[in-house]
Amino acid sequence: MLDQKTIESIADELVEAGRSRTPVKRLTARYPQMTVEDSYRVQNLWRQRCEAAGRRLAGRKIGLTSKAMQYATGISEPDYGIIFDDMVLENGATVQWSQYTHPRIEVELAFLLKEDIAGPNATLFDVLRATEYVTPALEILDSRIEMEGRTIVDTISDNAAMGAMVVGGNPVRPQDIDLRWVSAILYKNQTVEETGVAAGVLNHPAAGVHWLANKIAPHGDILKSGEIILAGSFTRPMWVNPGDTVFADYGKLGTITCRFE
């Protein structure tokens, strides 16, 4: 386990990396003894630094919940990160590519909560009962730590690679649709790049939400009414470059688009 001074130094590095768009060297190369618990300590302190600078919590993201993502990253367990309100973009947004480092796109569902969800024994039924709407979302992955050789420890420290999210499509109440069978077709510049079905996320996209409520419970934290929860990707991440247009078709749940410039 790393000492508190080292945790603070890493958190400050990551704040500066986000500002300068210059990724830091891989943490696990510099601190091979670093643990998953250390990485969440870094993330929590990074969050505190950001909130002290005026950023406001809007929700949480869950990552690495599908086999597609686990195979793509070589990481076999879910993780989570923070969503600030300045990370939530409207459908049709023009995104400045240079604001992100190695940006990639993932296809997800987002849960808007109308009630709190508290662990340690939260269930799928608690999530469905507490959810007001489920809506399509695209996640824009970002990197404050170099990509090559990353482990779960690096990724968690890097706020689970959260950059931003684009929300759109047709919000639905969870009882009005079989969420497992929500599917999406992801296009880049009018070409199909990825397809996926939401059951790829832990067999049910709501499963990641109760996993998260239970995961944060030992730290005295809960998922709160009004938060938006990104439930995890059911496609592999898709690289984007300046000038690319991204379009995701969720069938009855509508479409999302954004453009990188």
MOJOZI-V925260 format. One record per pair of residues at least 24 apart in sequence whose ideal C-beta (glycine too) atoms are under 7 Angstrom apart, sorted by sequence separation. I is the first residue (numbers start at 1). GAP is how many residues later the second one is. D is the distance in Angstrom with one decimal. If there is no record, write none. Layout:
i: (I & I)
gap: (GAP & GAP)
d: (D & D)
This chain:
i: (59 & 140 & 180 & 208 & 57 & 58 & 109 & 110 & 140 & 179 & 206 & 58 & 139 & 179 & 205 & 57 & 58 & 109 & 110 & 138 & 179 & 56 & 109 & 137 & 138 & 2 & 55 & 56 & 58 & 108 & 137 & 58 & 137 & 201 & 7 & 11 & 15 & 55 & 107 & 108 & 201 & 2 & 10 & 14 & 106 & 135 & 136 & 105 & 106 & 136 & 201 & 1 & 7 & 11 & 15 & 50 & 135 & 200 & 7 & 11 & 47 & 105 & 106 & 1 & 2 & 135 & 198 & 1 & 8 & 103 & 104 & 134 & 197 & 7 & 11 & 43 & 103 & 133 & 134 & 196 & 103 & 133 & 196 & 100 & 133 & 134 & 195 & 101 & 102 & 194 & 100 & 101 & 194 & 131 & 194 & 95 & 102 & 134 & 193 & 128 & 186 & 188 & 186 & 188 & 189 & 188 & 189 & 110 & 188 & 103 & 187 & 186 & 100 & 184 & 185 & 165 & 184 & 184 & 182 & 183 & 109 & 182 & 79 & 93 & 109 & 77 & 87 & 89 & 91 & 79 & 89 & 91 & 75 & 79 & 82 & 87 & 88 & 89 & 91 & 107 & 23 & 61 & 81 & 87 & 128 & 81 & 83 & 88 & 107 & 127 & 21 & 75 & 80 & 82 & 124 & 79 & 81 & 169 & 172 & 83 & 124 & 127 & 124 & 127 & 170 & 126 & 169 & 170 & 169 & 124 & 168 & 169 & 107 & 123 & 168 & 169 & 122 & 168 & 107 & 109 & 166 & 122 & 139 & 122 & 166 & 137 & 119 & 120 & 139 & 111 & 118 & 119 & 109 & 117 & 141 & 63 & 119 & 120 & 63 & 111 & 119 & 61 & 118 & 61 & 118 & 117 & 116 & 117 & 116 & 116 & 138 & 116 & 113 & 115 & 138 & 113 & 114 & 113 & 136 & 43 & 46 & 113 & 39 & 43 & 113 & 136 & 42 & 36 & 40 & 43 & 112 & 113 & 36 & 39 & 136 & 27 & 35 & 39 & 110 & 111 & 136 & 138 & 26 & 34 & 110 & 23 & 24 & 26 & 29 & 36 & 110 & 111 & 136 & 138 & 23 & 24 & 25 & 110 & 23 & 108 & 109 & 23 & 26 & 28 & 108 & 26 & 108 & 28 & 108 & 18 & 27 & 28 & 107 & 17 & 27 & 106 & 107 & 26 & 68 & 107 & 106 & 14 & 27 & 78 & 106 & 68 & 80 & 105 & 67 & 78 & 104 & 105 & 66 & 104 & 66 & 80 & 104 & 105 & 65 & 104 & 65 & 103 & 105 & 107 & 14 & 65 & 14 & 83 & 97 & 62 & 10 & 83 & 62 & 60 & 60 & 95 & 97 & 69 & 72 & 95 & 97 & 72 & 91 & 92 & 93 & 94 & 95 & 96 & 66 & 68 & 91 & 92 & 60 & 65 & 66 & 68 & 69 & 94 & 59 & 62 & 66 & 68 & 58 & 59 & 60 & 61 & 62 & 63 & 89 & 58 & 59 & 62)
gap: (24 & 24 & 24 & 24 & 25 & 25 & 25 & 25 & 25 & 25 & 25 & 26 & 26 & 26 & 26 & 27 & 27 & 27 & 27 & 27 & 27 & 28 & 28 & 28 & 28 & 29 & 29 & 29 & 29 & 29 & 29 & 30 & 30 & 30 & 31 & 31 & 31 & 31 & 31 & 31 & 31 & 32 & 32 & 32 & 32 & 32 & 32 & 33 & 33 & 33 & 33 & 34 & 34 & 34 & 34 & 34 & 34 & 34 & 35 & 35 & 35 & 35 & 35 & 36 & 36 & 36 & 36 & 37 & 37 & 37 & 37 & 37 & 37 & 38 & 38 & 38 & 38 & 38 & 38 & 38 & 39 & 39 & 39 & 40 & 40 & 40 & 40 & 41 & 41 & 41 & 42 & 42 & 42 & 43 & 44 & 45 & 45 & 45 & 45 & 46 & 49 & 50 & 52 & 52 & 55 & 56 & 56 & 57 & 58 & 60 & 60 & 62 & 63 & 64 & 64 & 65 & 65 & 66 & 68 & 68 & 70 & 71 & 73 & 73 & 73 & 75 & 75 & 75 & 75 & 76 & 76 & 76 & 77 & 77 & 77 & 77 & 77 & 77 & 77 & 77 & 78 & 78 & 78 & 78 & 78 & 79 & 79 & 79 & 79 & 79 & 80 & 80 & 80 & 80 & 80 & 81 & 81 & 81 & 81 & 82 & 82 & 82 & 83 & 83 & 83 & 84 & 84 & 84 & 85 & 86 & 86 & 86 & 87 & 87 & 87 & 87 & 88 & 88 & 89 & 89 & 90 & 91 & 91 & 92 & 92 & 93 & 94 & 94 & 94 & 95 & 95 & 95 & 96 & 96 & 96 & 97 & 97 & 97 & 98 & 98 & 98 & 99 & 99 & 101 & 104 & 105 & 106 & 106 & 107 & 108 & 108 & 109 & 110 & 110 & 110 & 111 & 111 & 112 & 112 & 113 & 113 & 113 & 114 & 114 & 114 & 114 & 115 & 116 & 116 & 116 & 116 & 116 & 117 & 117 & 117 & 118 & 118 & 118 & 118 & 118 & 118 & 118 & 119 & 119 & 119 & 120 & 120 & 120 & 120 & 120 & 120 & 120 & 120 & 120 & 121 & 121 & 121 & 121 & 122 & 122 & 122 & 123 & 123 & 123 & 123 & 124 & 124 & 125 & 125 & 126 & 126 & 126 & 126 & 127 & 127 & 127 & 127 & 128 & 128 & 128 & 129 & 130 & 130 & 130 & 131 & 132 & 132 & 132 & 133 & 133 & 133 & 133 & 134 & 134 & 135 & 135 & 135 & 135 & 136 & 136 & 137 & 137 & 141 & 141 & 143 & 143 & 144 & 145 & 145 & 146 & 147 & 147 & 150 & 152 & 163 & 163 & 163 & 164 & 164 & 164 & 164 & 165 & 165 & 165 & 165 & 165 & 165 & 165 & 166 & 166 & 166 & 166 & 167 & 167 & 167 & 167 & 167 & 167 & 168 & 168 & 168 & 168 & 169 & 169 & 169 & 169 & 169 & 169 & 169 & 170 & 170 & 170)
d: (4.2 & 4.4 & 5.4 & 4.8 & 6.5 & 4.9 & 5.5 & 5.3 & 6.8 & 6.5 & 7.0 & 5.9 & 5.2 & 5.3 & 4.4 & 6.4 & 4.2 & 6.6 & 4.0 & 6.6 & 6.4 & 6.3 & 6.6 & 5.2 & 4.4 & 6.2 & 4.3 & 4.7 & 7.0 & 5.0 & 6.6 & 5.6 & 5.1 & 5.9 & 6.8 & 5.4 & 6.4 & 6.3 & 6.6 & 5.5 & 4.4 & 5.9 & 5.0 & 5.3 & 6.9 & 6.0 & 6.0 & 5.6 & 4.4 & 3.5 & 5.3 & 6.1 & 5.1 & 4.0 & 5.1 & 6.5 & 5.8 & 4.0 & 5.6 & 4.6 & 5.1 & 6.3 & 6.5 & 6.8 & 4.8 & 4.1 & 5.3 & 6.0 & 6.4 & 5.5 & 4.3 & 6.9 & 6.2 & 6.1 & 6.0 & 6.7 & 6.5 & 3.9 & 5.7 & 3.8 & 6.4 & 6.6 & 4.1 & 6.3 & 6.4 & 5.4 & 7.0 & 5.9 & 4.7 & 3.9 & 4.6 & 4.7 & 6.0 & 5.0 & 5.8 & 6.8 & 5.9 & 6.3 & 5.1 & 4.8 & 5.8 & 6.2 & 6.2 & 6.8 & 5.9 & 5.6 & 5.7 & 6.2 & 5.9 & 6.3 & 4.3 & 5.1 & 5.0 & 5.3 & 4.6 & 6.0 & 6.6 & 4.8 & 6.5 & 6.3 & 6.9 & 6.2 & 6.3 & 5.7 & 6.3 & 6.3 & 6.8 & 5.6 & 6.3 & 6.0 & 6.7 & 6.6 & 4.8 & 5.0 & 5.8 & 4.5 & 5.9 & 4.7 & 2.9 & 4.7 & 5.6 & 6.8 & 4.1 & 6.1 & 6.0 & 3.2 & 6.4 & 6.3 & 5.3 & 4.3 & 5.6 & 6.7 & 5.9 & 6.9 & 6.4 & 4.8 & 4.4 & 5.3 & 6.5 & 6.7 & 5.4 & 4.5 & 6.1 & 5.0 & 5.0 & 6.2 & 4.9 & 3.8 & 3.4 & 5.8 & 6.7 & 6.2 & 6.7 & 5.7 & 6.9 & 5.6 & 4.3 & 3.7 & 5.9 & 5.8 & 5.7 & 4.0 & 5.9 & 5.5 & 4.9 & 6.1 & 4.5 & 5.2 & 6.6 & 7.0 & 6.4 & 3.8 & 4.8 & 4.4 & 5.8 & 4.5 & 6.8 & 4.2 & 6.8 & 5.6 & 3.0 & 5.9 & 6.7 & 5.0 & 4.2 & 6.6 & 5.5 & 4.3 & 6.5 & 5.3 & 6.7 & 5.5 & 6.1 & 5.4 & 6.0 & 7.0 & 5.8 & 5.4 & 6.7 & 5.9 & 6.5 & 6.6 & 4.6 & 6.0 & 5.2 & 4.6 & 4.3 & 6.3 & 5.9 & 5.7 & 5.3 & 6.8 & 6.0 & 3.8 & 5.3 & 6.3 & 6.9 & 4.3 & 5.3 & 4.5 & 6.4 & 5.4 & 6.0 & 5.2 & 6.6 & 5.5 & 6.7 & 5.2 & 7.0 & 6.5 & 5.3 & 6.0 & 5.4 & 6.7 & 5.8 & 5.7 & 6.0 & 6.8 & 5.6 & 5.3 & 5.1 & 4.8 & 5.7 & 5.1 & 6.1 & 6.3 & 6.3 & 5.3 & 5.3 & 5.4 & 6.5 & 5.6 & 5.9 & 4.1 & 5.1 & 3.5 & 6.1 & 5.7 & 6.7 & 4.5 & 6.4 & 4.9 & 5.6 & 6.4 & 5.4 & 6.0 & 5.3 & 6.8 & 6.7 & 6.2 & 3.8 & 4.7 & 4.3 & 6.0 & 5.1 & 6.6 & 5.4 & 5.7 & 4.6 & 6.7 & 5.1 & 5.4 & 5.5 & 5.6 & 6.9 & 4.6 & 6.8 & 6.6 & 4.5 & 4.2 & 6.6 & 6.8 & 5.4 & 6.1 & 6.9 & 5.5 & 4.3 & 5.3 & 4.6 & 6.8 & 6.4 & 6.1 & 5.4 & 5.7 & 4.8 & 5.2 & 5.1 & 6.6 & 6.1 & 6.6 & 6.7 & 6.8 & 6.6 & 3.2 & 6.1 & 6.0 & 6.9 & 5.8 & 4.2 & 6.4 & 5.3 & 5.1 & 7.0 & 3.7 & 5.4 & 4.0 & 5.8 & 6.3 & 7.0 & 6.0 & 5.5 & 4.8)
